[in-house]
Structures are given as C-alpha cells and as structure tokens.
Amino acid sequence: MTEKLSIAVADTDGAVRKMLKNQFSQMNNVKLVSEIKRTEEVFEEVRRTKPDILILELPRDFSRTLRTAERIKMELPNLSIFVSSEAKTPELIISAMRAGASEFLSKPLDLDELKVAIEKALKIKEQIKVQAPKVGRIISVFSKKGGMGVTTLAVNLGVALSQMDDRKTALLDLDLQLGDVSSFLNLSSEYNIIDVCNKEGGIDEVKLQSCMTRHQSGVYVLAEPKSPADSENISSSQINSILLHLRSMFSFAVIDTPHTFDSKTLEAFEISDHIIVITVPSVSSIRATQKTLTVFRDLGYAPDKVKLVVNRTSKKDRITADEIEKTLNYPITFVIPNNYPAVIDAINTGIPLVNHQTDSNVAKSITELANDIPKWSRRLFIELKE
C-alpha cells in the first residue's frame, strides 16, 4: 500500500481551507495534518507537524512569507512547498522558486493541477526512499575576500568526511597559483593536477586515481601545480571532467577554491552540489559576501546549493550572527567559533584540527558540520516553468 503524504494548508481564506479539506478527504494518498489561519504561525506549526507538503498562500506583500518559506526549506529540506497566489508574474514565480517552492499554483485553485502536483511529490518521495544515491557530492568552499579560513575549513571538512563511516573522500586544491592544501596537511605529493591532464586535453580516471596522494588521515588529495605558471595549462573543460570523475569515484569531493569568479572556479561552482560561502563578523567581509550571494542568485543557484557559514564567531563580536543573517537576508547554515591558537597550531604542525585539536571547540564544530552535510538536499537550480 502506498504511503500517504501529510499536508499542511496555510491560507487566510476559510473557504479555501474548507474546499481543500473536503478534497483531501476524498483522496486515498494524502492526509491533512494542519490548517493554519495566520501567516505568522506558519513556521512554528510546520516545525511541529513536519508535513510532506505545505500549501502556502502568498499575500500581496509576499516578501515576508517567502522569507518564512526559505527558513522552512532550510530546516526541512525534504518538504515540498506549493505556493498559491492570485498574481502570476515571472518575477513572483522566480522569487518563490528561489525561496524553495517546488510548485506554483494559481488562485482560484485548479484541483486537477493540484492533484498532478501531489502525484509528482509522491513519486519523488518514493524514489528518495527506495533509491540510494548513485553519485558522490561535490562541495566547494569559497569566500570572495581572502583570509576568511577557506583552506582551513576545506581541509578539515575533507578529513572529517573521510573518517565518517569510512566514506571515501577527495580534496582538490583549485587555487592553481597559490594553493596551500598540501602545506596544511604537511603533504609532499609526487604528482599534481597538471599530471592528470593528457596532451589531448582529456582526463583518464585511472591516471587521476594514480595522481592523487592519500594522506594518513584517509583523505585523497589532488595537489595544486608546483609552479603558478603551470595553471595556464589547465582549461575549464578539464576542470569539469576532473570533477565528474571525482564524483563517480568518491562519496565526497571537497574543493578549496580561489577568491575569484574566473572561468575555472565558475565551472567548479556549476557542477558542485553545494557551495559553502564563508563570511566572518566584519563589515568588509559581510559586504563581500553580499556581492557573492548576488552573483549566485543571478546564476540561478537555489538556497539548497549555496550554504552560508559564519566563521570565527565569539561572544565579544560587535556584529552577531543574527545581525549578519538579517543584513544579508540569507539564512545561516552553520556558525563556527573563533579559536586562533588551535587553528594556527594545526597549520604550523601540518596536522588537521579534527585530528590534532579534537577537543577544541572549532574542531568539534567542523566535525558537526561534516556530519550534517549528508542530510543536505540537492536541489541545485531554480526551475521556472512556462
């Protein structure tokens, strides 16, 4: 017997709620678990009931409601959000999809259209339940401004993921001119990313595997070129091919990216399942992060793809994480505490934090972040239907 989908309806119109309640009572694949009359009650009620589907009315002033939808989607990534509105402009549809909606329903509601959307959600849920992931995840770590801790987080995430249930993990240094991954791991690699590329510009999976160096922690490293000038010999298409191979070879591939939006970095972003954007509690960093998020919005990346992480936080900060979230108008996925002595000691010794300073607050935080990554959903792009 097919499992029923639980549905919550958030609509200020009592007639609409009554119509949907009657409709759902006649359907054998759904059950109504919550009727929400007030917009301000949506977030807490959905957190309490955890439905499979939320049918959410968009008022004329829809900005606040879409922010609520985005918060809900971040907390419950497997929840399907159907938004309904009397208006149906391309701008509104794009905004709704960016906030995490999977369906846009015109009001007055077309029940046949709603049934089709529910059937689609049911199929997706069944597929997720019975199918194990067949490909690994690619995770890029990025900040537009240097000195934010990108390499520290990338290296330690790679190590932590590799030690989680023996998941095979790759670590790629994409800072082709000034990469530091090898030095952070005190690793001397005989081969690097240049050696992977053949004369015809292709990538061979067997050669790729042989050119990676296994660190004692278990993570496999594809090192940066020995000479910065060699970086010109690698093309964006080769980066694409390398990452596709890594995705098929490893459970996770973590990319330490440079602080630029060049063609090679954008290629990595395009193919990544998740981009972790790092910021810190400073005005200049927040401004740089704001520009970064604008770029990713313009590229059509959904919130499930772009994760905001605030690094180096402490109780003494003048700018709090809540203030950063409000200023950027973007949900914070994770907060990592400031612990300069532990971080600099790990860098100087060439031993990852998660192995060397395991009891430190920063190591515990990064490990917690690594444990959370497999739970992240992978809705990569915003889909706008005609």
KOLDOPA-335127 format. One record per residue (C-alpha): residue in one letter; x negated, y negated, z. Coordinates in pm, whole numbers, padded with zeros to 5 digits, always signed. Each point is the difference from the previous one (the first is absolute). Layout:
# residues N
AXYZ...
//
This chain:
# residues 386
M+00000+00000+00000T-00133-00345-00096E-00092-00219+00294K+00218-00308+00044L-00146-00348-00028S+00067-00233+00292I+00113-00349-00101A+00016-00332+00183V+00210-00283-00145A-00082-00362+00084D+00268-00230-00139T+00186-00293+00154D+00314+00080-00204G+00223+00239+00194A+00184+00103-00316V-00323+00112-00162R-00098+00200+00308K+00343+00167+00007M-00014+00084-00372L-00346+00156+00036K+00104+00193+00309N+00296+00149-00187Q-00219+00080-00299F-00267+00175+00206S+00261+00208+00183Q+00091+00152-00337M-00359+00085-00093N-00161+00322+00124N-00363-00113-00032V+00004-00309+00224K+00098-00106+00350L+00052-00351+00135V-00203-00052+00317S+00029-00375+00055E+00214-00301-00095I-00181-00331+00057K+00208-00318+00000R-00269-00259+00078T-00318-00056-00202E-00208-00070+00310E+00081+00345+00137V-00124+00191-00305F-00362+00055+00101E+00062+00140+00348E+00297+00212-00110V-00195+00157-00286R-00294+00068+00232R+00242+00173+00236T+00189+00214-00252K-00281+00059-00257P+00233+00064-00297D-00108+00136-00338I+00172-00287-00181L+00077-00360+00100I+00257-00189-00208L-00085-00362+00074E+00206-00302-00100L-00199-00303-00120P+00157-00333+00100R-00045-00316-00205D-00297-00096+00215F-00168+00335-00047S-00360-00077+00105R+00040+00097+00365T+00186+00320-00089L-00273+00104-00244R-00263-00059+00268T+00200+00232+00223A+00014+00258-00280E-00377-00023-00039R-00055+00056+00373I+00233+00301-00009K-00178+00149-00302M-00339-00038+00165E+00120+00178+00313L+00211+00265-00180P-00173+00052-00337N+00219+00296-00100L+00321-00199+00044S+00180-00090-00325I+00135-00356+00003F+00291-00088-00230V+00064-00376-00008S+00333-00141-00117S+00070-00353-00119E+00248-00200-00203A-00295-00172-00167K-00220+00199-00238T-00285-00215-00126P-00339+00143-00105E-00166-00203+00277L+00229+00145+00265I-00048+00356-00127I-00380-00039+00001S+00008-00146+00353A+00216+00291+00120M-00228+00261-00155R-00306-00166+00150A+00166+00017+00339G+00038+00376-00039A+00343+00049-00159S+00031+00298-00234E+00345-00086-00140F+00181-00328-00079L+00381+00025+00006S+00225-00275-00137K+00303-00112+00202P+00279+00090-00018L-00152+00344+00039D+00034+00251-00281L+00055+00333+00179D-00120+00203-00298E-00324-00201-00003L-00035+00058+00375K+00051+00377-00041V-00276+00014-00261A-00237-00188+00232I+00080+00236+00288E-00058+00307-00219K-00336-00142-00102A-00097-00060+00365L+00105+00356+00086K-00218+00147-00275I-00297-00206+00113K+00043+00117+00359E+00020+00365-00108Q-00312-00036-00214I-00194-00158+00285K+00110+00279+00229V-00094+00295-00223Q-00298-00132-00193A-00341-00044+00159P-00210-00286-00135K-00201+00119-00299V-00241-00291-00018G-00223-00177+00247R+00035-00360+00111I-00223-00286-00109I-00038-00275+00258S-00177-00328-00082V-00122-00225+00281F-00023-00367-00098S-00032-00359+00116K-00043-00304-00223K-00229-00156+00259G-00325+00169+00103G-00095+00095+00354M+00344+00135+00097G-00116+00356+00069V+00097+00167-00329T-00297+00238-00010T+00028+00084+00370L+00366+00094-00039A-00049+00186-00330V-00289+00209+00135N+00170+00087+00326L+00334+00074-00166G-00176+00233-00240V-00172+00183+00284A+00314+00015+00216L+00212+00134-00287S-00260+00264-00086Q+00017+00132+00355M+00379+00006+00014D+00120+00359-00049D-00308+00066-00214R+00131-00220-00281K-00257-00042-00273T-00075-00372-00035A-00208-00209-00241L-00151-00343+00067L-00077-00217-00303D-00209-00317+00013L+00145-00223-00270D-00209-00301+00099L-00231+00087-00288Q-00247-00281+00065L-00018-00040+00377G+00148+00322+00137D-00079+00100+00359V+00179+00332+00049S-00322+00204-00014S-00175-00218+00258F+00303+00008+00231L-00031+00380-00004N-00381+00005+00002L+00032+00208-00314S-00260+00046-00271S+00178+00108-00319E-00199+00156-00283Y+00279-00080-00246N+00247-00287-00029I+00292-00118-00209I-00225-00075-00300D-00100+00365-00025V+00364+00106-00030C+00053-00176-00333N-00120+00177-00315K-00137-00175-00307E+00337+00012-00176G+00165-00178+00291G+00191+00303+00122I+00015+00155+00347D-00053+00368+00073E+00164+00137+00316V-00276+00253+00065K-00266-00266-00037L+00198-00236+00222Q+00009+00259+00278S-00374+00065-00032C-00081-00373+00018M+00182-00047+00332T-00190+00029+00326R+00163+00171+00296H-00058-00192+00323Q-00041+00199+00322S+00339-00130+00113G+00160+00190-00289V+00087-00291-00232Y-00127+00015-00360V-00163-00324-00116L-00037-00135-00354A-00267-00263+00053E-00046-00339-00163P-00265-00051-00274K-00359-00035+00118S-00043-00318-00204P+00266-00275-00016A-00075-00042-00371D+00120+00358-00062S+00353-00101+00090E+00044-00143-00350N-00028+00352-00140I+00329+00109+00159S+00331-00084-00169S+00350-00038+00139S+00113+00308-00193Q-00276+00203+00166I+00117-00121+00341N+00349+00116-00094S-00127+00343-00103I-00212+00041+00315L+00295-00081+00223L+00233+00238-00184H-00254+00278+00048L-00044-00087+00370R+00376+00011+00046S+00012+00355-00135M-00307+00112+00198F+00065-00151+00344S+00285-00047+00245F-00110-00362+00046A-00233-00236-00183V-00087-00322+00186I-00141-00288-00205D-00218-00277+00142T+00075-00287-00240P-00184-00327-00070H+00159-00336+00080T+00100-00075-00358F+00290+00054-00238D-00223+00114-00288S+00118+00253-00256K-00160+00299+00175T+00151-00085+00337L+00341-00063-00157E-00027+00341-00167A-00055+00156+00342F+00294-00193+00144E+00226+00113-00283I-00066+00369+00061S-00010-00022+00381D+00286+00141+00203H-00068-00257+00270I-00198-00323+00026I-00097-00095+00354V-00041-00377+00012I-00209-00113+00295T+00036-00336+00168V-00121-00142+00333P+00147-00265+00233S-00156-00303-00170V+00149-00271-00219S-00238+00058-00293S+00062+00375+00003I+00377-00044+00014R-00011-00241-00295A-00208+00246-00202T+00241+00280+00092Q+00296-00211-00107K-00155-00039-00345T-00072+00373-00012L+00359+00096+00081T+00121-00241-00269V-00218+00176-00257F+00134+00339+00102R+00359-00124-00010D-00059-00132-00353L-00139+00339-00096G+00325+00156+00117Y-00144+00200+00288A+00257+00110+00257P-00049-00032+00379D-00054+00377+00019K-00312-00046-00212V-00149-00309+00167K-00063+00039+00374L-00108-00297+00212V-00246+00076+00281V-00114-00265+00250N-00356+00068+00114R-00196-00132+00299T+00290-00103+00218S-00022-00086+00369K+00215-00158+00270K-00215-00314-00024D+00093-00067-00364R+00163-00336-00066I+00188+00156-00291T+00206+00305+00094A+00096+00290-00224D+00365-00111+00017E-00097-00346-00123I-00203+00153-00285E+00297+00214-00103K+00232-00301+00008T-00242-00222-00195L-00062+00258-00271N+00365+00114-00005Y-00131+00355-00030P+00023+00291+00244I-00314+00103+00187T-00062+00374-00021F-00275+00026+00259V-00207-00205+00245I-00361+00089+00083P-00165-00143+00314N-00322-00199+00002N-00304+00184+00138Y-00316-00152-00145P-00251+00195+00217A+00145+00337-00102V+00021-00092-00370I-00350-00147-00028D-00148+00297+00189A+00165+00240-00245I-00132-00198-00297N-00354-00017+00139T-00013+00371+00081G+00166+00109-00323I+00251+00211+00194P+00373-00062-00065L+00197-00154+00284V+00247+00287+00005N-00290+00240+00069H-00237-00219+00203Q+00224-00227+00208T+00295+00236+00027D+00123-00143+00330S-00006-00361-00118N+00328-00177-00063V-00093-00073-00361A-00088+00364-00079K+00324+00122+00156S+00195-00259-00200I-00155+00100-00333T+00061+00368+00076E+00363-00083+00076L+00025-00184-00332A-00146+00303-00182N+00257+00228+00166D+00276-00233-00119I-00102-00009-00368P+00146+00341-00102K+00341-00129+00114W-00008-00297-00237S+00237+00025-00296R-00129-00046-00352R+00247-00226-00184L-00269-00177-00202F+00180-00244-00223I+00315-00208-00007E+00244+00141-00256L+00239-00248-00157K+00287+00168-00182E+00177-00179-00284
//
